[in-house]
Structure formats: structure tokens, C-alpha cells
Amino acid sequence: MKTDVFALRHIGIREEDLNSMFNTVGVENLEQLIFETIPDHIRLKE
């Protein structure tokens, strides 16, 4: 395996790491984090 390129050796985040980060900042999920940190007037409306 070629390891000199970050994309080829990056394995991504584990679910438990993501949950730990959410707990640290006091949110339940990514949607809540976005809602609480990105101002409404610049969020993409779908």
C-alpha cells in the first residue's frame, strides 16, 4: 500500500469517536451541531 498520500492511509472516524465528540460539545448528533453553530441565514435550505 502506498502510504505517502494522506487519502490512501486515512481510515476515517469511528462511531464511538464521533459520539465522544458530540458529548464533549453537548449535542446529540451532527444535525444539532450544525443547527447550533451555523447561523440560519447562511445555511442551505433544502
PDB file of N, H, CA, C and O in Angstrom:
ATOM      1  N   MET A   1       0.840  -1.184   0.000  1.00  0.00           N
ATOM      2  CA  MET A   1       0.000   0.000   0.000  1.00  0.00           C
ATOM      3  C   MET A   1       0.882   1.243   0.000  1.00  0.00           C
ATOM      4  O   MET A   1       1.846   1.331   0.760  1.00  0.00           O
ATOM      5  N   LYS A   2       0.552   2.173  -0.833  1.00  0.00           N
ATOM      6  H   LYS A   2      -0.231   2.102  -1.451  1.00  0.00           H
ATOM      7  CA  LYS A   2       1.279   3.439  -0.890  1.00  0.00           C
ATOM      8  C   LYS A   2       0.821   4.303   0.291  1.00  0.00           C
ATOM      9  O   LYS A   2      -0.368   4.591   0.425  1.00  0.00           O
ATOM     10  N   THR A   3       1.762   4.715   1.144  1.00  0.00           N
ATOM     11  H   THR A   3       2.728   4.481   1.035  1.00  0.00           H
ATOM     12  CA  THR A   3       1.384   5.435   2.366  1.00  0.00           C
ATOM     13  C   THR A   3       1.836   6.889   2.397  1.00  0.00           C
ATOM     14  O   THR A   3       1.717   7.549   3.429  1.00  0.00           O
ATOM     15  N   ASP A   4       2.347   7.390   1.296  1.00  0.00           N
ATOM     16  H   ASP A   4       2.444   6.853   0.458  1.00  0.00           H
ATOM     17  CA  ASP A   4       2.813   8.777   1.300  1.00  0.00           C
ATOM     18  C   ASP A   4       1.704   9.778   0.957  1.00  0.00           C
ATOM     19  O   ASP A   4       1.929  10.988   0.986  1.00  0.00           O
ATOM     20  N   VAL A   5       0.535   9.285   0.639  1.00  0.00           N
ATOM     21  H   VAL A   5       0.352   8.302   0.616  1.00  0.00           H
ATOM     22  CA  VAL A   5      -0.607  10.145   0.342  1.00  0.00           C
ATOM     23  C   VAL A   5      -1.632   9.971   1.455  1.00  0.00           C
ATOM     24  O   VAL A   5      -2.071   8.854   1.732  1.00  0.00           O
ATOM     25  N   PHE A   6      -2.016  11.082   2.098  1.00  0.00           N
ATOM     26  H   PHE A   6      -1.659  11.989   1.874  1.00  0.00           H
ATOM     27  CA  PHE A   6      -2.919  11.011   3.243  1.00  0.00           C
ATOM     28  C   PHE A   6      -4.218  10.283   2.916  1.00  0.00           C
ATOM     29  O   PHE A   6      -4.667   9.447   3.701  1.00  0.00           O
ATOM     30  N   ALA A   7      -4.824  10.583   1.781  1.00  0.00           N
ATOM     31  H   ALA A   7      -4.459  11.262   1.144  1.00  0.00           H
ATOM     32  CA  ALA A   7      -6.112   9.981   1.437  1.00  0.00           C
ATOM     33  C   ALA A   7      -6.036   8.463   1.391  1.00  0.00           C
ATOM     34  O   ALA A   7      -7.019   7.787   1.694  1.00  0.00           O
ATOM     35  N   LEU A   8      -4.902   7.927   1.023  1.00  0.00           N
ATOM     36  H   LEU A   8      -4.104   8.476   0.776  1.00  0.00           H
ATOM     37  CA  LEU A   8      -4.764   6.479   0.940  1.00  0.00           C
ATOM     38  C   LEU A   8      -4.570   5.822   2.302  1.00  0.00           C
ATOM     39  O   LEU A   8      -4.789   4.618   2.435  1.00  0.00           O
ATOM     40  N   ARG A   9      -4.171   6.575   3.301  1.00  0.00           N
ATOM     41  H   ARG A   9      -3.993   7.553   3.193  1.00  0.00           H
ATOM     42  CA  ARG A   9      -3.942   5.976   4.613  1.00  0.00           C
ATOM     43  C   ARG A   9      -4.940   6.441   5.664  1.00  0.00           C
ATOM     44  O   ARG A   9      -4.877   6.002   6.812  1.00  0.00           O
ATOM     45  N   HIS A  10      -5.852   7.316   5.288  1.00  0.00           N
ATOM     46  H   HIS A  10      -5.902   7.673   4.355  1.00  0.00           H
ATOM     47  CA  HIS A  10      -6.860   7.807   6.224  1.00  0.00           C
ATOM     48  C   HIS A  10      -7.989   6.786   6.336  1.00  0.00           C
ATOM     49  O   HIS A  10      -8.579   6.392   5.329  1.00  0.00           O
ATOM     50  N   ILE A  11      -8.286   6.363   7.554  1.00  0.00           N
ATOM     51  H   ILE A  11      -7.807   6.683   8.371  1.00  0.00           H
ATOM     52  CA  ILE A  11      -9.315   5.339   7.739  1.00  0.00           C
ATOM     53  C   ILE A  11     -10.648   5.921   8.189  1.00  0.00           C
ATOM     54  O   ILE A  11     -11.625   5.185   8.332  1.00  0.00           O
ATOM     55  N   GLY A  12     -10.700   7.207   8.410  1.00  0.00           N
ATOM     56  H   GLY A  12      -9.906   7.804   8.294  1.00  0.00           H
ATOM     57  CA  GLY A  12     -11.958   7.833   8.802  1.00  0.00           C
ATOM     58  C   GLY A  12     -12.199   7.775  10.296  1.00  0.00           C
ATOM     59  O   GLY A  12     -11.398   7.230  11.056  1.00  0.00           O
ATOM     60  N   ILE A  13     -13.306   8.340  10.694  1.00  0.00           N
ATOM     61  H   ILE A  13     -13.957   8.783  10.077  1.00  0.00           H
ATOM     62  CA  ILE A  13     -13.643   8.433  12.105  1.00  0.00           C
ATOM     63  C   ILE A  13     -14.509   7.237  12.511  1.00  0.00           C
ATOM     64  O   ILE A  13     -15.348   6.764  11.743  1.00  0.00           O
ATOM     65  N   ARG A  14     -14.285   6.769  13.724  1.00  0.00           N
ATOM     66  H   ARG A  14     -13.604   7.154  14.347  1.00  0.00           H
ATOM     67  CA  ARG A  14     -15.099   5.675  14.247  1.00  0.00           C
ATOM     68  C   ARG A  14     -16.348   6.249  14.910  1.00  0.00           C
ATOM     69  O   ARG A  14     -16.332   7.379  15.396  1.00  0.00           O
ATOM     70  N   GLU A  15     -17.412   5.481  14.929  1.00  0.00           N
ATOM     71  H   GLU A  15     -17.424   4.563  14.534  1.00  0.00           H
ATOM     72  CA  GLU A  15     -18.680   5.918  15.520  1.00  0.00           C
ATOM     73  C   GLU A  15     -18.503   6.340  16.974  1.00  0.00           C
ATOM     74  O   GLU A  15     -19.089   7.334  17.404  1.00  0.00           O
ATOM     75  N   GLU A  16     -17.704   5.597  17.735  1.00  0.00           N
ATOM     76  H   GLU A  16     -17.229   4.790  17.386  1.00  0.00           H
ATOM     77  CA  GLU A  16     -17.510   5.954  19.148  1.00  0.00           C
ATOM     78  C   GLU A  16     -16.740   7.268  19.303  1.00  0.00           C
ATOM     79  O   GLU A  16     -16.958   8.001  20.268  1.00  0.00           O
ATOM     80  N   ASP A  17     -15.843   7.570  18.363  1.00  0.00           N
ATOM     81  H   ASP A  17     -15.666   6.975  17.579  1.00  0.00           H
ATOM     82  CA  ASP A  17     -15.137   8.853  18.388  1.00  0.00           C
ATOM     83  C   ASP A  17     -16.108   9.998  18.117  1.00  0.00           C
ATOM     84  O   ASP A  17     -16.059  11.039  18.773  1.00  0.00           O
ATOM     85  N   LEU A  18     -16.975   9.794  17.158  1.00  0.00           N
ATOM     86  H   LEU A  18     -17.016   8.949  16.626  1.00  0.00           H
ATOM     87  CA  LEU A  18     -17.967  10.806  16.818  1.00  0.00           C
ATOM     88  C   LEU A  18     -18.884  11.074  18.013  1.00  0.00           C
ATOM     89  O   LEU A  18     -19.155  12.229  18.340  1.00  0.00           O
ATOM     90  N   ASN A  19     -19.356  10.022  18.658  1.00  0.00           N
ATOM     91  H   ASN A  19     -19.135   9.084  18.393  1.00  0.00           H
ATOM     92  CA  ASN A  19     -20.218  10.187  19.828  1.00  0.00           C
ATOM     93  C   ASN A  19     -19.486  10.876  20.968  1.00  0.00           C
ATOM     94  O   ASN A  19     -20.079  11.682  21.685  1.00  0.00           O
ATOM     95  N   SER A  20     -18.222  10.572  21.142  1.00  0.00           N
ATOM     96  H   SER A  20     -17.741   9.916  20.559  1.00  0.00           H
ATOM     97  CA  SER A  20     -17.426  11.226  22.177  1.00  0.00           C
ATOM     98  C   SER A  20     -17.308  12.725  21.902  1.00  0.00           C
ATOM     99  O   SER A  20     -17.410  13.541  22.819  1.00  0.00           O
ATOM    100  N   MET A  21     -17.094  13.079  20.637  1.00  0.00           N
ATOM    101  H   MET A  21     -17.012  12.416  19.893  1.00  0.00           H
ATOM    102  CA  MET A  21     -17.018  14.498  20.274  1.00  0.00           C
ATOM    103  C   MET A  21     -18.349  15.198  20.516  1.00  0.00           C
ATOM    104  O   MET A  21     -18.378  16.321  21.019  1.00  0.00           O
ATOM    105  N   PHE A  22     -19.443  14.542  20.164  1.00  0.00           N
ATOM    106  H   PHE A  22     -19.419  13.629  19.755  1.00  0.00           H
ATOM    107  CA  PHE A  22     -20.766  15.124  20.408  1.00  0.00           C
ATOM    108  C   PHE A  22     -20.984  15.350  21.899  1.00  0.00           C
ATOM    109  O   PHE A  22     -21.482  16.402  22.300  1.00  0.00           O
ATOM    110  N   ASN A  23     -20.618  14.373  22.719  1.00  0.00           N
ATOM    111  H   ASN A  23     -20.215  13.518  22.393  1.00  0.00           H
ATOM    112  CA  ASN A  23     -20.760  14.517  24.168  1.00  0.00           C
ATOM    113  C   ASN A  23     -19.920  15.673  24.692  1.00  0.00           C
ATOM    114  O   ASN A  23     -20.364  16.422  25.563  1.00  0.00           O
ATOM    115  N   THR A  24     -18.719  15.820  24.169  1.00  0.00           N
ATOM    116  H   THR A  24     -18.359  15.211  23.462  1.00  0.00           H
ATOM    117  CA  THR A  24     -17.821  16.886  24.612  1.00  0.00           C
ATOM    118  C   THR A  24     -18.411  18.270  24.364  1.00  0.00           C
ATOM    119  O   THR A  24     -18.293  19.160  25.206  1.00  0.00           O
ATOM    120  N   VAL A  25     -19.045  18.448  23.210  1.00  0.00           N
ATOM    121  H   VAL A  25     -19.141  17.725  22.526  1.00  0.00           H
ATOM    122  CA  VAL A  25     -19.603  19.765  22.888  1.00  0.00           C
ATOM    123  C   VAL A  25     -21.073  19.901  23.271  1.00  0.00           C
ATOM    124  O   VAL A  25     -21.668  20.961  23.081  1.00  0.00           O
ATOM    125  N   GLY A  26     -21.660  18.837  23.808  1.00  0.00           N
ATOM    126  H   GLY A  26     -21.176  17.975  23.963  1.00  0.00           H
ATOM    127  CA  GLY A  26     -23.021  18.908  24.334  1.00  0.00           C
ATOM    128  C   GLY A  26     -24.142  18.842  23.319  1.00  0.00           C
ATOM    129  O   GLY A  26     -25.174  19.493  23.482  1.00  0.00           O
ATOM    130  N   VAL A  27     -23.940  18.052  22.263  1.00  0.00           N
ATOM    131  H   VAL A  27     -23.102  17.523  22.131  1.00  0.00           H
ATOM    132  CA  VAL A  27     -25.003  17.858  21.274  1.00  0.00           C
ATOM    133  C   VAL A  27     -25.268  16.368  21.109  1.00  0.00           C
ATOM    134  O   VAL A  27     -24.454  15.529  21.495  1.00  0.00           O
ATOM    135  N   GLU A  28     -26.424  16.058  20.526  1.00  0.00           N
ATOM    136  H   GLU A  28     -27.085  16.739  20.212  1.00  0.00           H
ATOM    137  CA  GLU A  28     -26.809  14.659  20.321  1.00  0.00           C
ATOM    138  C   GLU A  28     -26.314  14.092  18.989  1.00  0.00           C
ATOM    139  O   GLU A  28     -26.038  12.897  18.881  1.00  0.00           O
ATOM    140  N   ASN A  29     -26.203  14.962  17.972  1.00  0.00           N
ATOM    141  H   ASN A  29     -26.428  15.933  18.060  1.00  0.00           H
ATOM    142  CA  ASN A  29     -25.862  14.471  16.637  1.00  0.00           C
ATOM    143  C   ASN A  29     -25.316  15.608  15.772  1.00  0.00           C
ATOM    144  O   ASN A  29     -25.259  16.761  16.200  1.00  0.00           O
ATOM    145  N   LEU A  30     -24.919  15.262  14.559  1.00  0.00           N
ATOM    146  H   LEU A  30     -24.965  14.325  14.211  1.00  0.00           H
ATOM    147  CA  LEU A  30     -24.337  16.243  13.644  1.00  0.00           C
ATOM    148  C   LEU A  30     -25.348  17.318  13.255  1.00  0.00           C
ATOM    149  O   LEU A  30     -24.994  18.491  13.137  1.00  0.00           O
ATOM    150  N   GLU A  31     -26.586  16.927  13.059  1.00  0.00           N
ATOM    151  H   GLU A  31     -26.873  15.975  13.154  1.00  0.00           H
ATOM    152  CA  GLU A  31     -27.624  17.900  12.700  1.00  0.00           C
ATOM    153  C   GLU A  31     -27.769  18.973  13.783  1.00  0.00           C
ATOM    154  O   GLU A  31     -27.867  20.159  13.470  1.00  0.00           O
ATOM    155  N   GLN A  32     -27.784  18.565  15.040  1.00  0.00           N
ATOM    156  H   GLN A  32     -27.704  17.601  15.294  1.00  0.00           H
ATOM    157  CA  GLN A  32     -27.886  19.531  16.135  1.00  0.00           C
ATOM    158  C   GLN A  32     -26.647  20.421  16.196  1.00  0.00           C
ATOM    159  O   GLN A  32     -26.759  21.623  16.437  1.00  0.00           O
ATOM    160  N   LEU A  33     -25.478  19.846  15.981  1.00  0.00           N
ATOM    161  H   LEU A  33     -25.386  18.869  15.786  1.00  0.00           H
ATOM    162  CA  LEU A  33     -24.244  20.628  15.980  1.00  0.00           C
ATOM    163  C   LEU A  33     -24.294  21.717  14.907  1.00  0.00           C
ATOM    164  O   LEU A  33     -23.954  22.871  15.167  1.00  0.00           O
ATOM    165  N   ILE A  34     -24.717  21.344  13.718  1.00  0.00           N
ATOM    166  H   ILE A  34     -24.994  20.406  13.508  1.00  0.00           H
ATOM    167  CA  ILE A  34     -24.828  22.316  12.627  1.00  0.00           C
ATOM    168  C   ILE A  34     -25.850  23.386  12.977  1.00  0.00           C
ATOM    169  O   ILE A  34     -25.591  24.574  12.786  1.00  0.00           O
ATOM    170  N   PHE A  35     -27.005  22.984  13.486  1.00  0.00           N
ATOM    171  H   PHE A  35     -27.216  22.018  13.641  1.00  0.00           H
ATOM    172  CA  PHE A  35     -28.063  23.925  13.843  1.00  0.00           C
ATOM    173  C   PHE A  35     -27.582  24.935  14.877  1.00  0.00           C
ATOM    174  O   PHE A  35     -27.935  26.113  14.812  1.00  0.00           O
ATOM    175  N   GLU A  36     -26.775  24.474  15.830  1.00  0.00           N
ATOM    176  H   GLU A  36     -26.488  23.518  15.883  1.00  0.00           H
ATOM    177  CA  GLU A  36     -26.333  25.347  16.912  1.00  0.00           C
ATOM    178  C   GLU A  36     -25.088  26.176  16.583  1.00  0.00           C
ATOM    179  O   GLU A  36     -24.768  27.116  17.311  1.00  0.00           O
ATOM    180  N   THR A  37     -24.390  25.844  15.505  1.00  0.00           N
ATOM    181  H   THR A  37     -24.651  25.081  14.914  1.00  0.00           H
ATOM    182  CA  THR A  37     -23.149  26.564  15.204  1.00  0.00           C
ATOM    183  C   THR A  37     -23.180  27.387  13.919  1.00  0.00           C
ATOM    184  O   THR A  37     -22.477  28.392  13.814  1.00  0.00           O
ATOM    185  N   ILE A  38     -23.978  26.980  12.952  1.00  0.00           N
ATOM    186  H   ILE A  38     -24.550  26.163  13.037  1.00  0.00           H
ATOM    187  CA  ILE A  38     -24.040  27.695  11.674  1.00  0.00           C
ATOM    188  C   ILE A  38     -25.254  28.627  11.701  1.00  0.00           C
ATOM    189  O   ILE A  38     -26.379  28.159  11.875  1.00  0.00           O
ATOM    190  N   PRO A  39     -25.051  29.921  11.533  1.00  0.00           N
ATOM    191  CA  PRO A  39     -26.182  30.848  11.543  1.00  0.00           C
ATOM    192  C   PRO A  39     -27.235  30.475  10.493  1.00  0.00           C
ATOM    193  O   PRO A  39     -26.901  30.080   9.375  1.00  0.00           O
ATOM    194  N   ASP A  40     -28.490  30.606  10.867  1.00  0.00           N
ATOM    195  H   ASP A  40     -28.761  30.927  11.775  1.00  0.00           H
ATOM    196  CA  ASP A  40     -29.600  30.216   9.998  1.00  0.00           C
ATOM    197  C   ASP A  40     -29.538  30.893   8.630  1.00  0.00           C
ATOM    198  O   ASP A  40     -29.831  30.257   7.618  1.00  0.00           O
ATOM    199  N   HIS A  41     -29.169  32.144   8.584  1.00  0.00           N
ATOM    200  H   HIS A  41     -28.931  32.661   9.406  1.00  0.00           H
ATOM    201  CA  HIS A  41     -29.203  32.878   7.315  1.00  0.00           C
ATOM    202  C   HIS A  41     -28.141  32.430   6.305  1.00  0.00           C
ATOM    203  O   HIS A  41     -28.199  32.832   5.144  1.00  0.00           O
ATOM    204  N   ILE A  42     -27.182  31.613   6.719  1.00  0.00           N
ATOM    205  H   ILE A  42     -27.135  31.286   7.663  1.00  0.00           H
ATOM    206  CA  ILE A  42     -26.198  31.119   5.746  1.00  0.00           C
ATOM    207  C   ILE A  42     -26.321  29.618   5.506  1.00  0.00           C
ATOM    208  O   ILE A  42     -25.588  29.065   4.685  1.00  0.00           O
ATOM    209  N   ARG A  43     -27.239  28.947   6.211  1.00  0.00           N
ATOM    210  H   ARG A  43     -27.835  29.395   6.878  1.00  0.00           H
ATOM    211  CA  ARG A  43     -27.454  27.512   5.983  1.00  0.00           C
ATOM    212  C   ARG A  43     -28.228  27.293   4.694  1.00  0.00           C
ATOM    213  O   ARG A  43     -29.127  28.066   4.363  1.00  0.00           O
ATOM    214  N   LEU A  44     -27.877  26.239   3.967  1.00  0.00           N
ATOM    215  H   LEU A  44     -27.147  25.611   4.236  1.00  0.00           H
ATOM    216  CA  LEU A  44     -28.577  25.873   2.742  1.00  0.00           C
ATOM    217  C   LEU A  44     -29.950  25.324   3.108  1.00  0.00           C
ATOM    218  O   LEU A  44     -30.061  24.402   3.916  1.00  0.00           O
ATOM    219  N   LYS A  45     -30.986  25.888   2.516  1.00  0.00           N
ATOM    220  H   LYS A  45     -30.896  26.638   1.860  1.00  0.00           H
ATOM    221  CA  LYS A  45     -32.355  25.415   2.742  1.00  0.00           C
ATOM    222  C   LYS A  45     -32.679  24.368   1.687  1.00  0.00           C
ATOM    223  O   LYS A  45     -32.508  24.606   0.491  1.00  0.00           O
ATOM    224  N   GLU A  46     -33.140  23.228   2.130  1.00  0.00           N
ATOM    225  H   GLU A  46     -33.279  23.035   3.101  1.00  0.00           H
ATOM    226  CA  GLU A  46     -33.490  22.168   1.167  1.00  0.00           C
ATOM    227  C   GLU A  46     -34.977  21.987   1.098  1.00  0.00           C
ATOM    228  O   GLU A  46     -35.462  21.143   0.345  1.00  0.00           O
TER     229      GLU A  46
END
